[in-house]
Amino acid sequence: MSEVQPSRTLSREFSAQAEEDRVARTAVGLEANGITVLRARTSAEAKRMVLDLIPAGSQVHQGASASLEAAGITEEIEKSGRYKPLRPRLHAMDRATQAGEIRRLSASPDVMLGSVHAITETGSLVVASASGSQIGPYASGAGKVILLVGTQKIVPGLEDALRRVHEYAFPLEDARAQATYGVHSGVNKVLMINREWVPGRITVVLCDEALGF
C-alpha cells in the first residue's frame, strides 16, 4: 500500500487512545444496545479473537479495511484456506456481465468483517463510505458482523462522531484511495447503528492499539 499523505490538516484530538474509564463506559453502552463487546490489548490478541469467532469454512466478506490489514486478518482470511473469502471471488468476476451476482453475493455474506469510523460512549456505531458497499451487510444483510475497532475511535456523542468522520477519517481515507486506486474517496453514505435487534449478530472487538483511521 502506498504511503498515506492527507492533503489537509487533521484534527489530532481524534487520534489519541481513549482512557480506560471511557472504554469501559463505551463497552457498557454497546452491550446495552445489543452489541457484543470483546476487549483486546494488542492487535495480535484482537486477531485471535476475531478469527475465533469465525467457524472454519464460513463464507466471509469484507471491504477495504486498514484495521483488518494492520492486524493481519485480511491475509489470514484470504490465504489460510480455512475460510471461503468472497472478496477475491468478486474481484475475479466480470462487472459487465455478472453485476447482479456480484451485488447479491456481496450484500448478504455469512460473516461480514470490517471496522467503523467512530463509536460513541453511549454505544452507537458510525461508519462512512464512498460506495456504500459495506453498509448493507453491516445494517442487516450479513448473518454475522464482526468489527475490529481501535479505542482511538471512541468519542463522546454523535456530533463528535461526525466530526471525526469529516475531520480525521476522511482525509486519511481520501489520501489512501488516491494512492491505491488513483481516485478520491467521499463521505457519500453514512450508517449509524444505535441498536441491534438480533442477539449475537454484531460483535465489536475493541483494541487498545490504534488501528485504522
Summary of the structure (lengths in Angstrom):
residues: 213
radius of gyration: 16.3
end to end distance: 14.7
largest distance: 52.1
contacts: 679
relative contact order: 0.24
helix: 41%
strand: 20%
